[in-house]
């Protein structure tokens, strides 16, 4: 009788310990995952500062080449102005540059929009040309033309896709990893858009006069990164003061 | 119950069991679970890759081996994890069986030969080596394979329906040409993801790169070819329409021309 009891107890202990170890192991693995994935911590920003600025390009506009040898009519590439490099003639402000903070570790809450941002394709051109989103955001890609298009992304970490679409098709895709992704249509070579996926909520895309605004930044010194599809990267160190608006200017040198 | 009836019943049941077992055995080698792919990179795999694959695909798998310069289509660059011939949806990584299939059967119309000179162990051992070249395999997992429904029998009607899709709905002719010779108006400007020029496929040759069976052709435009301009039409076409298109594409093969070449 005694032996039987002790056996029972041993069994119970074994079961208990195995559960305990299993639980501990699970905890350790999940903790490790969290620490590996989330370098950005969300805090409540009380005395945050703002940064407004202007991205400029001082240089000669690379003239849009006319393709004279293609056909009797002007080719489509020559009819539509290229969206690669657009800047204002008044203040040299550069359109469609993405400004983000590179080395921020804590800050305001990540708000993933519940209404999906849209990239629309009209007259073979993607609107908007550059879109910056937070990781985990879903984008809807619409098709507003009567002809056939294909939507082709080139990415490594986010799952790429290449889907043929016709009129009124809507495709929703979620982007989970920070990456700069080119979206293009192989049937209309000049049509392309850029999706910039970032892992912190401090970013903006410049408007047609090159202005941007980033709000609620915890005070400190940060490295701001500007990215443009033609002109590449530009970095600038900016000190943000509490409850103040800092004005900066980023200028791409003439090349 | 009479003993004779009982005997009959037993006989029937045993016959059914034997028949189903035989059926199972005959189906087994066809299914994907028949092969056992090693999960870790082994010495055999490294040696095999270096000896047989790296001359074209490069030591680092970037498609830049010493022979790559003189080849067209270019050997695949494995660093992006983009594989053409898959059973998984557009953009997804391939399953191990997909990679094995391409190694085993090769790619017709290209310099990738069927690697039946290697042993099965060698062929299998290369798969983890290929996967180790791309960080995509660390981040993502391959999606589940596309479900290929029941094949529809080709008739004149299905071919006519397929022709409508080819010429009107999807405008396949823009790249592949009206007669399927790969000479459409947009054919000359196509590029793959690595920036190399790529030719739309000429259907009249009848040597399909991903295999000649209707299921293979069906899978090509259901899954698309990753890394190339060829998209997936999984969203645009219903299952039946894809079979129609398959039948039309297969009807474009011109055997008499191919024999003369």
Interface residues (C-beta under 8 A of the other chain):
Chain A: X147 X148 X150 X151 X152 X153 X154 X156 X157 X159 X160 X161 X162 X163 X164 X165 X166 X169 X171 X177 X186 X187 X189
Chain B: X80 X81 X82 X90 X91 X92 X134 X135 X136 X139 X140 X169 X170 X171 X174 X175 X186 X189 X190 X193 X224 X226 X228 X229 X230 X231 X232 X233 X234 X235 X236
